[in-house]
Amino acid sequence: MNHDLQLRALSLAFSRAGLTPEQLWTRYFALGGAAGPMEVEAYLHGLMPLPALQRDMLAHAINERFDELNWPHRVPYTFPARGSGLLDGMRKAPPERLRAAAALAGRAPGVRIAIYLVGYDQQTLHPLHDPEAGMLEPCHEAGGDAFDCTLSPTAASLAIFDAVGHTPSSGFVAAAALAACRSDRRVGHGLVDQARAIDETISRQFPGGAFATGVLAELDLGSGRLRYLNAGHPPPLLLRCGKVVGRLTGGRRPPFGLGTGELVIAEETLQPGDWLVLHTDGITEARDDAGEFFGQTRLTDFLEREAAARRPPPETARRLIKAVLAHQNGALRDDASILLARWTKSDEPEL
């Protein structure tokens, strides 16, 4: 079926299904949907495309809802028969795919990488339920933070974005950046091409001057070589032997959506046990009632105390968000997101 016709049918059906965006995404995710909550919502508003299989999974999720309501309406699929693809998707829901990919990535090069993520928005904490698989994207109703990670047999790809502003449109900008990054990465393109794709997508979809800061990074699992670029975002931190030993200040370029400028890929070599810390400015720029920032010094001290206490990354992330909340008396004024990646040798104990 024609993409535009299917989009109109999906949007109309969603308006009648009595579901919130989060409820629809949960149903779609359970079928094996691979797009994040913000990507799905942006698609329903006509702001970005989805692949045919993902559109059909979304249609299937709404049609199941219509079955519950005993309504005769149906959202059409891209092709007359999608049963086999949907069943395949049900066997390949994202958490299971990530677990298998993590195990494979650990066995192939003889190392293991453990990635832990936590996102916070409007007093809603998204904790990890399993040390091998976390939430790949936070679900924010009016937030502009987004982050992602993927594992292959040889590499890990990390990305974090922070769209300007604190409105629903900021969430769409972040979703567009995330979708463009994923799309280019999935066809084998590197960091430079991913950055250009993000620029072009934001400029095309949001011609009014929207932009997003962000970091794109690739970690070679065999050697520990980290390649990254930074589009106007807070520099990643490197934690080694329990101490923050540096800020990764290379690879600077303008924010995504404002033109590429000169693209330079920076490099850093990690040592076994190193932590890579990516965060949005909602962490360091959180203010207390007196206007004092949480700040870089507090963040550094916090990370070093957690490392000295040998707390695992998921607990570190949760405690950090709690500390940022406490600094603002329990009410965040901006999204606050952190991504912690720890590279370890396979014969070393996990924290």
N, C-alpha and C positions, 0 to 999 in steps of 0.2 A: 504494500500500500504506500501511497505518496507520503513522504515525511511530514509535510505541512498539514495534511488532512489528519494524520494520526496524532500530531501534536494538538490540534484543535479538539479532536475527540477525547484525548487524554485530559486536557485542561477542563473541558466541560464535565467529563465524568468525575474528575476529582472534586469539582465544586459541588457535586450532588452526592458524593459518597459519605459525607459526614465524618471525614477523617482529618486530623491535623497533619501538617507536613511530616512531623516526626513519626506519627502512626503509619502513614503511607510508606515512608522510607523503611521502617522496621519490617513491614510485610515484604517489601521488595528485597531487602537485605536477606531475609530468611529464604527467599527463593534463589539466592546466589548472586544478587545484584552487586556489581562492582563499583558503581558510582557512589560518591559520598552524599550526605544529606543536602549540603549546599548545592552540589551539582544537580541533583534531582529537582530541587526547588527552582534553580535558575533555568533548567530545561522547561519546566512547566510554565515559566513566565516568558519563554521564547528567547532567552538570553544566550543560550548555548545549545549545541547539538548533543545527542547521545547516540552511540552505535545502535544498530537495528536490534541486536539481541537484548541490549539493556532497555530499549523502549518496549520490547515485547514482554520482558519481565515486569516492567512497570504496569503495562496493560493487564497482565495476568494478575498482579496484586490487586488492582482495582476490580477486575472481573470477579475475583474471589469475594471481595466485599459485597458486590452486587448479588452474588449467590446467597450470602448471609441475609441480605435484606429481601430476598425473593423478588428481585427486580428483573425484568426481562432485558434490560439494557446490556450491551456488551461493547467494550472498546475493541476495535479490529486490530489484528496483528499485522506485522509487516508482510508476512507470507501466510498462505492458508494454513500451513501446519507448522507449529513450533514446538510440538510436544517433546520431541527428543532433545531439543536444545534446552528447554526449560528443565527437564529432568536432569540433564547434565549439569545445569546451573545449580540445581538443588543439592547435587552431590559435591559441589565445589564452592560452598559458601566461603567468603573471605577469611574467617578465622582458621578454617581447616587448610586453606591454601597457604596461609602465612606460616602455620606450624610446619607443614611439609617442606616449604621453601627454606625455612630456617634450619631444619634438620639437614637438608641436602646441602645447603651452603656451608654448614659446619663440617660435614664429612668430606666434601670434595677437596678443599684446600688444606685441611688439617687444622683449622682454627674454628672458633665459634664467635659469633657476634651476638650480643644480647641488646635489644633495642627496647627502650621503655619510653612511653609517651604519656603525658597528661595534659589536658586542656581545661581551662576554667573560663566561665562566662556567666555573668549575672547570678552569682552565688550557686552555680551548678557545677559540682565536681564530677569529673568522669574518671573514676579510679580504674586501675588495671585489675582484671580478675585472673590473669594467668601470666606468669613471667615470660612466656614465649610468644604471646600475642596480645597486643593492646589495641586500643581504638586508633584507627588510622586517621580519622578526621573527627574533630569535635563538632557537635551540632549546636550552632548558635542562632537564635532567632534574629538578633540584631548585632551580630559581631562580625569583625573582619579578620580574625585570625584563622589560619588553616595550616596544617602540616601533614606530611606523608613520609612513608619509608617503604622501600621494596628491597627484597633480597633475591639475588640470582646465585648460581653456583660459585661465582667468582667475585661478586661485588655487592655492596649495599649502597643504595641511593637515598639521600635524605633531602628534604625540602621543608622550609617553613616560610609563611607569608603573613604579612600584616597590611591590610588595605587601609588607606587613609579614611578617617571618619569613624563614627560610631552609629551608623544607621543601617537599615536592611540592605541598602544598595552597596554598602561596604562588604557585606557577606557575598553578594553576587560578584563583586570584583575579585574577592579572594577565591571564590569557586571557579571563576574563569581562569585565574592564574594557575590554580591547581590542575584543572582539566587540561590546559595547554601543556603544562609540564609533563603530565602523565602520558598524554597522547604522543608527544615527541619521544619520550623515553621508551615507550612500548615498541616503537618501530626502530629502536636502536640508535637514536640520535644522542649526541653528547651534550655537555653542559652549555656550550656556545649556542647550539641549535635550539635547545630548550629555552634559553633566555630570550632568543629572538622570537620564538613562537609565543612566549608569554607577552612580550612587548606588543607584538602584532595583534594578539587576541584582545588585550585590554584596550588598545587604541581603536580597534575596529568596533568592539561591542560597547565601549563607553567613550564616545568622542568628546565628551565635555571636560576632559582633563583628569580623569580618575587615574590613580596609580597605586602601587603596592610596593612596600619594601620586602625583601626576602633574601634567603640564602639557599643556594643549590650546592649539594656536595655529593661526591662519589668516593667511596672507600674501597680500595682493593683488599679483599679479605686475605689474600696470601701474603702480601708484603706490608700491609698497614699504610700504604701511600694514600693520602687524602688529597683530593683535588676539589677546589671549591671556588665559587664566586659570590660576591656580596653586593646586592642591589640596595644600598642605602639602609641596611639593617644593622642592629646591634651586632658587633663582632662575636663569633662563637668563642667559647672559652675552652681551654685545654687543661684538664685535671690529670696530674701525674704524681703517683706516689703520695696521694693524699693532699697535694698542694696545687693550687691554680698557678700554672707555670707560664701562662701567656694568653693573650687575646689574639685570635687569628685575624689580623687586620689587612691581609692582602686581598686581591681580586675585587677591588672596589669598582663600582660603576653606578650610574644613576638608578633610581627606583624603576621598577618595571612599569611600562606604560609611558615613560618620558623619553624614550629613545635609548639605544644601546650604549652610546658613547664608545669608549675604547674598551673592548672586551679582553680582559686579562685573567687567565685561570691561575690561581695561586695553588701552591702545593705545601704539604706538611707530612712528615712521616711519623705515624703513631708508634708507640711502644706497647707491648702487651700489657693490658690492664689500664691503659689510658681511657679516660672518659672525654667525650666530646659533648659540649653543652651548648645547645641552640635555644634561644629564648626570644620572646617579643618584648617590646619596650613596656608592656603592661606590668612586667616584673620590676624592672629597675626604676620606672617612673611612677610607681604607686606612691601616693602622697598620704601622709597622716593629716590630722586636723590642723596642725601647725604649718602645713605645706612642705614638710620635709620629705624628700624622696626616700624610697626604700634603698635605692642606690646600688652602685657596683660594689662598693666595699662591703655592704651587708650581704649581698649575694655571694661574693667570694668567701667571706667568713662562714656563711651558712654551709656552702658546699664543702669546705675544708673540715668543718665540725662533723658533718654527716659522714664524710670519708673516714675520719678518725674513729667514729663510732661503728664503722663497718656496716652501715645500713645499706640495704640493697637499693638500686635505682628507683623502683616503684615507690618505696617508702620515702626516699629522698624527695621525689617529686611531690608526693602528697603533703609532706611536711613543709616544703617550700611554699606551696600554694596556701597552706594554713598560715604560714608566717606572713605572707603578703596580705592575706585577708586581715590578720590581726593588726598589721600596720595601718590598715585603712578602717579599723573598727568594724570589720565584718561586711563592708560594702565596697565591692570593686567598682571603679569608675571607668575601667577599660578592660578589654580582654587581656588575660594573662596566660601565656602558654609557654611550656618548656618541653624540650625534647632532649633526652639523655641517651647517648649511645656509648656502650663500653665494648672495646675490642679486646678479646682475651685469647690466649692459646688454649687449645682443646684439653691439654693435660693439667691445666690449672683449675683450682676450685672456683665455682661461681660465688659471687658475693650474695 
